[in-house]
């Protein structure tokens, strides 16, 4: 792809580094921004800079937040004895949109994946196990996608907390095997949360 401007080429290159965006889409976005009023572009760049420089991670659940303790964890109406274990913030948003879950979350920040060199130490599993050790959690709901990596992560956590008196369950398989939670429709995801099954039963079904 030939460019008449080095500035345009640099902008297209940086935009194309975003996931799912190729060079042609990046060029279209860059040219679109050039046509917009300057203050609109400034608002966009300002929002991105603020996101990068000011965003925090909840000290309890590791969800993205504007403050030290996120709004979900600090909400007294949530059931702090039930914790839903998810991969990332997109899963929190997907489950929250169902309106069916009133407990808290624990965001792992990924899944165990030897192929991608992601081990338990790279995730927030240790802090989750520590929460269980404190005895304040009655139930852990595993809500990772039903992939090999998701199942491996679920099983690893299950073995880490096996000696503690905490109920473990997993979302019902209304979500197709291999599907990511963020792409599930709200009704299906909501029913999967409500109709969750004991984790031990899910292992027998696998």
Secondary structure, DSSP 8 states (H G I E B T S, - for coil): ---S-HHHHHHHHHHTTSTT--HHHHHHHHHHHHHS-HHHHHHHHHHHHHHHHH-EE-TTT--EESSSS-TTTT-TTSEEEEEEEESSHHHHHHHHHHT---EEEEE-SS--BGGGTB-GGGTTHHHHHHHHHTT--SEEEE---SSHHHHHHHHHHHHHSTTSS-EEEE--TTS-TT--GGGS-HHHHHHHHHT-EEHHHHHHH-
